[in-house]
Structures are given as C-alpha cells and as structure tokens.
Amino acid sequence: MRTISENFQKILMSEKLKPLMDKIREDTTLDFEIRNERIEIYYRGLELFSIYYPNNKCLFKFNEKLNFKDMDDTDSSIEEILENFIPKGKDKLEKYVDSEEESQQIIIRENNLSTKADQTSYYIADIEYKINIPKLRFDLLAVKSIKDQKDRKTPPKSFAIIELKYGAESAINSGKQSKSDLKNHFADLSEFIKQNKNWKEELKAQIRYSFNLKWTLNVLRRPKQDLCVGENDLDDKPEYIIILANYKANELRTKPEKLINTLKNIKESYSNVFEAFDVKIAVAVFVGYGLYSEYMKPYNDFIAELEK
C-alpha cells in the first residue's frame, strides 16, 4: 500500500515547505501523487520531481532527463526549485510529452483542480496503481462523490477504477498477448479478482488513504463540506470505467464492427469482472474531460448505440 509517515506528512504541512506546497496547489499544470514514502509531482503526465523524507530530512530528486542536481530542504533550495528548476524543468520535458499520459493528467486537472472540479462526480485519488499479482496497473483510482446528481456534500459511497485508452482500435485490442491494451487489462483484472479474495477491501483502503491525505494537504479543489472517506464508506458496488480518448472517427465510420466485436468478446470472456463491477464507458458532456455519473454509459447500452 502507498503511504507516507506521519512525520513526512507534518513536513509537507510545515511553514518551511509552504511556498512549494502553495505552488503545487495553485499551478494546475502540476499533479501531486502519493507513493510509498515519497511524493511525485507530475507535469503533463511526466514526473517532474519527487519529494523524499529519509533520515528526517526532505530530499528533492528531479527527473533524470533534466540533469538537475538533487537538493535538500533548505530555504535557498526551495527558492531555487520555485524560481529555477520548476520552470526550466517544464520546458525541458515538453519534448517527451505523450498524448495518453497527458490526457490522464488533464482528467486529473478537470476533476480535481479546475474551477469546475467541485461540480463533477469523481475525484481522482491515485494514478498508475500497480498490483503485483498479476502485473496489473490501474490508470486511475477514483472516489465517486456524488449522490442523486446534486452535489458533493454526501459521503462517498463508491469507488471506480478508470482505464484510459487513447487513439485507435489497436489500443482496445492489439491482437498481442503481451500488449497493454484494454482486452488484456480485462484479462489481468479477471485474474486479480480470482486470486485475491480481499481485492475490494485492499483497493478501498488505498483509495481511502490517498483521497483523505490529498484532502488533508489541500491539493484538491473542494466544496466547503468535509468529504473525507470513512471506514464505512465506499461499500457500494464499484465501477470500472473505460475512457476512449480521441478514438479515430474514421474507424467508427468505416469499420465499427471491429470495436463492437472486441467489446462483445470482452464481455463474453471475462464475466467475473462484470459481476464484480458496474462496467461503463465514459461519454463527454459536449467536449471535455469532466467526469459526470449521468454520462457514464452502461457497457451494453454503449454497444447497442454503436450497432445502430
């Protein structure tokens, strides 16, 4: 499980790191993520730098591509990070930006940080969450924090795993067993459920921890009401949400049967996933990355619309 020590949390909330944390909160191109005894700060889907706390002292490590020196938590170092390393690091990372990774961070920004974030239905609690058995990675873990389509004032009752696929049908079904496409993600998730009887409790514990810590550190745009996730929350049936970002419209015009057949084959092959989750396809509200529960199409309904 990804956690940080209480002392590390206190340092992140201290006056010494306040200028840096304020920058992270105010700059919506930056994304704050919790890892095991470290914090990762992303820019456009790429790691910009990490914060560690070894031997009761903060250490800042920058992406190796930047060729920046590691720094400690002195006032002069924090000032240099703010004035020098963050802006220069962003510029240097531009040439490495990947469309799918950037789309993932845009989803985070729209639902966690934007001026409309407190009106959407999901908060992103964690990204790139790895499971050892099998070697499975979830793109995004989310808290569904809305009830009756009204507001974010009620305790969250459900969580969601979100899988992002970018581009053409090959991202859905590459035809290769080792490829990280949607079909193989279903296969891995199916195996994960079979092998781990406590899968739901483990995911709930991680999501609860990550969301509550982000809430405490104020790195989410939030309504006035306290939405911290309690021990008895997230008990409803979880969702498995598929986002097909920038799917090639020409493929839908000329060969819609490819996507239809792949989705049907997934449903037939991995029934235990559909028993464990409400599987849905995200649909944009006009154009955008805001996630709204009423625009999550049930899997079968999405296929039926494609067949029309």
VOGU-3710 file (C-alpha; in Angstrom, 3 decimals, decimal comma):
1> mrtisenfqk> 0,000/0,000/0,000  1,212/3,519/-0,801  1,610/5,538/2,395  3,901/8,151/3,912  4,902/8,548/7,562  3,163/10,968/9,909  6,401/12,958/10,215  6,611/13,255/6,435  3,027/14,498/6,355  3,827/17,099/9,034
11> ilmseklkpl> 6,787/18,350/6,991  4,560/18,745/3,930  2,266/20,883/6,068  5,110/22,873/7,662  5,999/26,538/7,128  9,297/25,510/5,520  7,572/23,734/2,637  4,573/26,080/2,468  5,873/28,071/-0,546  6,421/24,857/-2,501
21> mdkiredttl> 3,083/23,331/-1,496  1,322/26,595/-2,347  2,897/26,472/-5,804  1,712/22,885/-6,287  -1,811/23,837/-5,165  -2,017/26,942/-7,358  -0,381/25,584/-10,528  -2,953/23,270/-12,132  -0,355/22,006/-14,632  1,236/20,172/-11,683
31> dfeirnerie> -0,177/16,961/-10,220  0,536/15,761/-6,661  0,633/11,969/-6,235  1,380/9,755/-3,218  3,829/6,886/-3,490  5,415/4,646/-0,874  7,349/7,075/1,365  7,641/9,638/-1,407  5,604/12,215/-3,272  5,726/12,548/-7,050
41> iyyrglelfs> 4,941/15,784/-8,852  3,886/15,380/-12,483  3,808/17,834/-15,368  1,776/16,960/-18,482  1,791/13,325/-17,448  5,547/13,148/-16,811  7,303/13,053/-13,446  8,922/16,438/-12,829  10,373/15,713/-9,385  9,919/13,577/-6,278
51> iyypnnkclf> 10,000/14,500/-2,606  11,534/12,004/-0,160  11,976/12,159/3,607  14,969/9,959/4,531  16,549/10,437/7,973  14,095/13,196/8,902  15,212/15,484/6,080  13,483/16,345/2,825  15,246/15,463/-0,402  14,137/16,609/-3,846
61> kfneklnfkd> 15,014/14,382/-6,805  14,345/15,555/-10,351  13,539/13,521/-13,429  16,798/12,070/-14,750  16,066/13,543/-18,195  16,529/17,030/-16,715  20,094/16,514/-15,466  19,365/18,611/-12,364  21,191/18,073/-9,097  19,361/16,640/-6,077
71> mddtdssiee> 18,523/19,212/-3,413  17,686/19,273/0,289  15,043/21,249/2,155  16,978/24,413/2,954  15,233/27,719/2,300  17,633/28,504/-0,537  16,924/25,138/-2,196  13,158/25,640/-2,077  13,561/29,113/-3,527  15,716/27,750/-6,358
81> ilenfipkgk> 13,217/24,966/-7,064  10,408/27,506/-7,355  12,229/30,133/-9,372  14,552/27,974/-11,449  14,040/24,251/-11,519  10,254/24,032/-11,959  10,016/26,451/-14,919  13,166/25,111/-16,578  12,115/21,526/-15,900  8,752/22,104/-17,563
91> dklekyvdse> 10,442/23,489/-20,663  12,839/20,541/-20,907  10,075/17,952/-20,504  7,966/19,348/-23,344  9,677/17,184/-25,967  8,920/13,989/-24,024  5,161/14,542/-23,631  3,000/11,552/-24,604  -0,633/12,095/-25,654  -2,088/9,323/-23,469
101> eesqqiiire> -0,106/10,340/-20,377  -1,066/13,970/-20,878  -4,743/13,033/-21,301  -4,543/11,257/-17,960  -3,316/14,404/-16,253  -5,960/16,521/-17,988  -8,575/14,222/-16,448  -6,990/14,816/-13,046  -6,936/18,567/-13,568  -10,546/18,785/-14,706
111> nnlstkadqt> -11,912/16,659/-11,858  -9,542/17,567/-9,005  -8,235/21,055/-9,644  -10,192/23,117/-12,173  -12,779/25,758/-11,294  -15,459/23,185/-12,197  -13,868/20,331/-10,265  -16,225/20,552/-7,303  -19,157/20,082/-9,694  -18,042/16,841/-11,325
121> syyiadieyk> -18,861/13,391/-9,942  -15,426/11,855/-9,366  -12,230/12,806/-7,566  -9,055/11,056/-8,721  -7,398/9,524/-5,652  -4,398/7,835/-7,293  -2,840/7,068/-10,673  -0,677/4,316/-12,147  -1,545/1,988/-9,272  0,377/-1,278/-9,580
131> inipklrfdl> -0,765/-4,718/-8,458  1,890/-7,413/-8,160  -0,317/-10,447/-8,788  -0,706/-10,340/-11,715  1,426/-7,475/-13,033  -1,549/-5,178/-13,332  -1,632/-1,389/-13,342  -4,728/0,765/-12,987  -4,580/4,108/-14,801  -6,726/5,966/-12,278
141> lavksikdqk> -8,447/5,184/-8,983  -11,362/7,456/-8,170  -13,853/8,298/-5,457  -17,399/8,698/-6,699  -18,503/11,589/-4,572  -21,981/12,484/-5,724  -25,462/11,351/-4,791  -28,666/11,884/-6,788  -26,774/14,059/-9,303  -26,948/17,032/-6,937
151> drktppksfa> -23,689/17,856/-5,208  -20,576/16,649/-3,420  -21,992/17,114/0,048  -22,739/13,477/0,813  -20,237/10,823/1,960  -18,748/8,897/-0,979  -20,408/5,506/-1,350  -18,490/4,013/-4,234  -15,104/3,951/-5,915  -14,085/3,484/-9,525
161> iielkygaes> -11,170/2,072/-11,471  -10,707/4,109/-14,635  -8,903/2,770/-17,689  -7,805/5,297/-20,307  -7,194/4,205/-23,891  -6,016/6,743/-26,421  -6,415/6,628/-30,180  -7,412/3,819/-32,499  -8,931/0,350/-32,134  -5,456/-1,108/-31,625
171> ainsgkqsks> -5,468/0,465/-28,159  -8,530/-1,656/-27,400  -7,363/-4,915/-28,955  -3,838/-5,092/-30,347  -4,011/-8,810/-31,002  -0,860/-9,305/-28,940  -0,934/-11,184/-25,654  1,754/-9,026/-24,035  0,398/-5,704/-25,236  -1,147/-3,394/-22,634
181> dlknhfadls> -4,466/-2,974/-24,429  -7,981/-2,957/-22,996  -8,612/-6,635/-23,687  -5,501/-7,663/-21,783  -6,374/-5,301/-18,922  -9,671/-7,180/-18,554  -7,766/-10,461/-18,561  -5,424/-9,250/-15,823  -8,256/-7,776/-13,754  -10,179/-11,038/-14,067
191> efikqnknwk> -7,158/-12,956/-12,778  -6,618/-10,441/-9,961  -10,188/-10,967/-8,745  -9,784/-14,750/-8,880  -6,512/-14,764/-6,951  -7,302/-12,188/-4,301  -10,460/-12,643/-2,238  -9,813/-9,357/-0,410  -9,308/-7,284/-3,571  -12,165/-4,901/-2,823
201> eelkaqirys> -11,059/-4,153/0,745  -7,463/-3,581/-0,377  -8,479/-1,137/-3,094  -10,873/0,630/-0,727  -8,101/1,039/1,861  -5,696/2,553/-0,676  -8,282/4,875/-2,183  -9,481/5,966/1,250  -5,913/6,714/2,377  -4,851/8,540/-0,795
211> fnlkwtlnvl> -8,014/10,602/-1,045  -8,020/11,597/2,636  -4,353/12,605/2,561  -4,859/14,712/-0,554  -7,873/16,271/1,157  -5,869/16,993/4,313  -2,998/18,524/2,325  -5,482/20,626/0,369  -4,279/19,529/-3,073  -7,875/19,076/-4,282
221> rrpkqdlcvg> -10,330/21,797/-5,195  -13,148/21,075/-2,839  -16,529/22,299/-1,624  -16,907/23,599/1,910  -18,327/20,320/3,154  -15,922/17,737/4,559  -15,797/14,739/2,230  -13,153/12,610/3,942  -13,827/8,937/3,329  -14,751/6,965/6,431
231> endlddkpey> -14,263/3,297/7,252  -17,858/2,518/6,314  -17,860/4,441/3,022  -17,175/3,086/-0,487  -19,242/-0,028/0,235  -21,455/0,115/-2,869  -20,603/-1,900/-5,963  -17,523/-0,330/-7,596  -17,382/0,893/-11,178  -14,915/0,015/-13,910
241> iiilanykan> -14,936/2,993/-16,266  -13,408/2,956/-19,735  -12,368/6,226/-21,364  -11,774/6,040/-25,119  -9,937/9,309/-25,725  -9,608/10,658/-29,271  -10,804/7,423/-30,835  -10,402/7,729/-34,588  -13,780/8,718/-36,017  -12,881/7,268/-39,416
251> elrtkpekli> -12,574/3,800/-37,886  -16,104/4,132/-36,498  -17,378/5,256/-39,912  -15,711/2,539/-41,951  -15,196/-0,405/-39,572  -17,428/-0,017/-36,483  -17,735/-3,815/-36,248  -14,118/-4,059/-35,058  -14,839/-2,127/-31,866  -18,257/-3,754/-31,437
261> ntlknikesy> -16,848/-7,276/-31,765  -13,960/-6,552/-29,405  -16,281/-5,178/-26,722  -18,638/-8,152/-27,094  -15,738/-10,585/-26,876  -14,516/-8,902/-23,683  -17,988/-9,220/-22,128  -18,209/-12,910/-23,033  -14,662/-13,730/-21,899  -14,467/-12,020/-18,508
271> snvfeafdvk> -17,864/-12,413/-16,883  -16,419/-12,251/-13,347  -15,286/-8,648/-13,969  -18,843/-7,700/-14,968  -20,192/-9,423/-11,865  -17,773/-7,546/-9,584  -18,061/-4,119/-11,231  -20,564/-1,888/-12,948  -18,647/-1,591/-16,218  -19,283/1,679/-18,025
281> iavavfvgyg> -17,967/3,777/-20,903  -17,380/7,470/-20,208  -19,034/9,905/-22,607  -18,051/13,580/-22,790  -20,504/16,327/-21,891  -20,263/18,046/-25,273  -16,424/18,246/-25,357  -14,303/17,881/-22,221  -12,724/15,656/-19,601  -15,081/16,317/-16,708
291> lyseymkpyn> -16,474/13,007/-15,409  -20,192/13,033/-14,622  -22,066/9,992/-13,377  -25,067/10,585/-15,645  -22,734/10,454/-18,663  -21,354/7,029/-17,827  -22,937/4,670/-20,348  -23,628/1,120/-19,187  -21,471/-1,257/-21,218  -24,328/-2,974/-23,051
301> dfiaelek> -26,037/0,341/-23,853  -22,819/1,660/-25,384  -22,515/-1,392/-27,636  -26,206/-1,085/-28,660  -25,653/2,525/-29,714  -22,631/1,553/-31,808  -24,738/-1,045/-33,585  -27,409/1,439/-34,662
//
